[in-house]
Each structure stands twice: as C-alpha cells, then as structure tokens.
Amino acid sequence: MIELDHLTLRVGTFVLRDLSCRVPRGCHVALMGRTGAGKTTLLEAICGLRPVLSGSIRIDGRDVTREPPGARGVGFVPQDAALFEHLTVRQNLAFALEVRRWPAARIATRVEELASWLGLRLLLDRLPQGLSGGEAQRVALGRALAFHPPVLCLDEPLSALDDETRWEIAEVLIDIRRRTGVTLLHITHNRHEAARLADPILLLRDGRIESTPVSAA
Amino acid sequence: MKEPSHPQAERPHRPGSDRVFYVCLGLLGGTYVLLLAATVGADLFYTTPGHFWRALQSPEIRQAIRLSLLSCTLTTLLSLWVAVPIGYLMTHVRFRGQALLDALLDIPIVLPPLVIGLSLLILFQAPPLRALERVFPVTYAVPSIILAQFMVAAAFAVRTMRATFEQISPRPEQVALTLGCSRSEAFWRVVLPSARRGILTAATLAWARALGEFGPILIFSGATRMKTEVLPTTVFLELSVGNLEAAVAVSLLMIIAAVAVLLLVRGYGLNATLNRPL
C-alpha cells in the first residue's frame, strides 16, 4: 500500500504541491499526465531519490519519508532499464541480495527462481549490452523483484518497446502482480496500456492528483 | 487550395558529394598529422642505431630511464587517487563556490610549467614545510620530481574524470540505491566499474604528461645527474653540452616509451571493454 499525505516536492522552480492519494495493497495503478507534469519526480520521491519538502509517504503503513531509498522496500524499474552493464544477467538479478548479504546458496536459489519465471535461464551468463529491449526489461523487473519489495515503481517500462514485446512485457506485469501481490505504480502515456494493466488511473494535472476509474480514462 | 506548381521544384534535388567534404576535412587535419610524422621522422633520420645504443649504455641515461618510469607511475597513481573523488564530487554535489573551485583546478593546465615549479619552490620555503624537509627532504630530491609531475598531471586526470562522470547516466546508481546500497556501496559497485574506461584514459594522460614534464622539475628538483635526472632533463643536459646525437636518441626513446604505453593501455582498455565480465 502506498499513501501520500499532503506531499510537496520541488525540483528547481517546478513544484508539486499538496499531493494526497492512497493506493491499496496489491493494486496496479497507472500514473498518467502530460510530459513535464511531474510523474517521474513523484515516482522518484516515492523511491527516495528526491527529497520531500513537506508531507509524508507511507509504504504498507510505515512512514518512509525520511528513509534512504534502500530501506523503503520499493523496487524501481526506470524507462531504459538501467542494467549494470559490467555485470552479467545473473549478477544483475543477484545484486540486491548480495547487498543484503544473503547466503550464497539462497541467492543462487532465488536467481534460478526468477530466471525460470521471467524466461531468463538461457541469458544468465550474458552481459546486458547484447540483450533485446524486452529481455532487458525482464532482467530489470527480476532485479527489482529479487528482494521481495512490497511496492514496484515502473517509469514507462514499455514505452521503448515494439508492439509485440510491449504486450509480452505487459503479460509479465500481470503475472508479477498475480504471483507476488506487489503494489505497482506505473507511469505511462499509453491509455490502452493503462486500461489493460491498471485498476485506477491517477492523473497528474496542474500539480495535483486526480483519480479516474479505468473505464473513464 | 491547390499548391501552385513550380517547374523547378519538380527537378530532383541532388546534394553535393560527400567525398569533397571528407577530402576537405582530411586536408585540414592531415597537415597536423603530417607535421607530427615529419618531426618523428626527422628525429629518426638524424640518429643512428649506434647513437641509440651508446645512449642506452650510458649509466646516467639508464638511471634517468629508471627514475622516469618510477616517477611517472607514482604520479599516475597519485593523480587517480585525487582525480576520481574530485571528478565524482564536482559532478554529483552542488555547493557554493563550485565555479571558483573549478577554475582553481584548471590553474595547472593554463599556467606556464615554470611558474608551477617556482610556486612549489616558494611553498617549500614556508616554515612548516622547511621543518618537514629536515626530516624528509623534498626539494632537489626525488619526491620533488613526483610532486612537480603530479601538480600538472593531476589537473589533466581531474578534467578527464569529471568528463567521465558527467557522461555516466545517474540511473544505474539510483537503481543501486533502491536495491539497498548506501551511496558508497553504489559508488564502488556500480559507478566506478562504469567509469573504468575514463579511469584508464585519465591514467594514460597523467602518465604521458608526467613523462614529458620538464619546466617545474628543472626549477623544483634541479638537474643533477644520477640524482634528479629524468628523461626530459637528460635531453636538456645533453643539449647544453652540445651532444645533439644523445639528446635526439633520448628524445626518440621518450617517443617510443610514450607510444608503447599508449598502445598498451589502449589495447588493454579495448580488451576490457570487449570482455566485460569481472
């Protein structure tokens, strides 16, 4: 569950003021709005990558407003996947677990589990530079999910993909939600994508959040 | 409304040839390449294998080679030691007086090398450093060579590392933070490996700069044979006694050493890029 309570953010002269909303646990929410509306800024604030001027962010009831990004339990998948280019797919998937000092055997089991689930078994020893856009997004999703975060923030994860791959990854997102019960906050410009994946749509307009049911979007 | 027809517009447009453009660029750039090749060629034709062999047999020149290799390598390590943190801080942290610090960091690049040597000499005349020199001699000793080379080489390494960190996308580092890394863990695990080509370039540049440094060394370290003599000092000393053959032979040696290091490091850099798994 994500709760924003009178959140105010500032990036240079751009201000998002007094944002409040509540995303129930296990919900897939599409965050929409014009370019420059502040969608990525809001997502980064939830991930802990942008300081908050006032208000609070709660994840599953816990106030994380002043917590560092790594302590929030939020998986983040940026638009370009941002895989670690010097690490193999296996090392990318294991990254969060190594940082958390999981035992090697447990890491190996979790990586195998993710690789089987996301169809990455044959790619485990490859480097990211040789992966297609869809493969890279699946690795990025696996890397973000590895440590079982309760919230997954996706910044236009499907926008750079061709139509066929886009719907393939959309199916992966539906499967992720079904299997893990994770709360998904997903920035998109594509209404079809939002209608296919999201429960409600949050519209960021004039620095404010408006909630719209999917059918009305 | 129908667009009026223009008979000329119907003719297919034919852009000018690309070949002319490339030839012009080649001619402009080629003059510099030619000049470079001609200077190396002039050195090569001036000297003979005999001159070269005699230069290599000289104990003074051998000592200068050893000292040059040692000081350049230490200077490179020291330059990276400061360039990596400065480059990262200057691109990731905004603070008051940053523009001033930026200008300060460029001073060794724009100042005449002799002035750097003179400034170092004056600095080491200050009472605290004078006291230090009684325990650990710096001026007119080997440490002064490294310090003089470092002053200039580090500025180039800092510039390179700053450009490197500016070019690296902040996204992987941010993802690493969300995955549980502290800022320093993200730096070691993600940022630094991404910057390794830049580090290699900075190291090469620092090494090459250090090898060619002469002005500050002459002022701050002197030109004492078998003591503070590096290869550029040898060229100067040989020239001053009219031994042009030996001076040219040592110059060629420096060219060969610089080219060998550049090729080696760039070859390794290319391999490291092609075979990335660690």
Chai-1 contact restraints between the chains, C-beta under 6 A:
chainA,res_idxA,chainB,res_idxB,connection_type,confidence,min_distance_angstrom,max_distance_angstrom,comment,restraint_id
A,C47,B,T178,contact,1.0,0.0,6.0,A-B,restraint_1
A,L49,B,Q174,contact,1.0,0.0,6.0,A-B,restraint_2
A,P69,B,L177,contact,1.0,0.0,6.0,A-B,restraint_3
A,P69,B,T178,contact,1.0,0.0,6.0,A-B,restraint_4
A,G70,B,L177,contact,1.0,0.0,6.0,A-B,restraint_5
A,G70,B,G180,contact,1.0,0.0,6.0,A-B,restraint_6
A,F76,B,V175,contact,1.0,0.0,6.0,A-B,restraint_7
A,F76,B,T178,contact,1.0,0.0,6.0,A-B,restraint_8
A,P78,B,R171,contact,1.0,0.0,6.0,A-B,restraint_9
A,A82,B,R171,contact,1.0,0.0,6.0,A-B,restraint_10
A,A82,B,P172,contact,1.0,0.0,6.0,A-B,restraint_11
A,A82,B,V175,contact,1.0,0.0,6.0,A-B,restraint_12
A,F84,B,P172,contact,1.0,0.0,6.0,A-B,restraint_13
A,F84,B,V190,contact,1.0,0.0,6.0,A-B,restraint_14
A,H86,B,P193,contact,1.0,0.0,6.0,A-B,restraint_15
A,H86,B,R276,contact,1.0,0.0,6.0,A-B,restraint_16
A,T88,B,P277,contact,1.0,0.0,6.0,A-B,restraint_17
A,F95,B,L179,contact,1.0,0.0,6.0,A-B,restraint_18
A,A96,B,L179,contact,1.0,0.0,6.0,A-B,restraint_19
A,A96,B,G180,contact,1.0,0.0,6.0,A-B,restraint_20
A,V99,B,G180,contact,1.0,0.0,6.0,A-B,restraint_21
A,V99,B,C181,contact,1.0,0.0,6.0,A-B,restraint_22
A,R100,B,G180,contact,1.0,0.0,6.0,A-B,restraint_23
A,L127,B,R276,contact,1.0,0.0,6.0,A-B,restraint_24
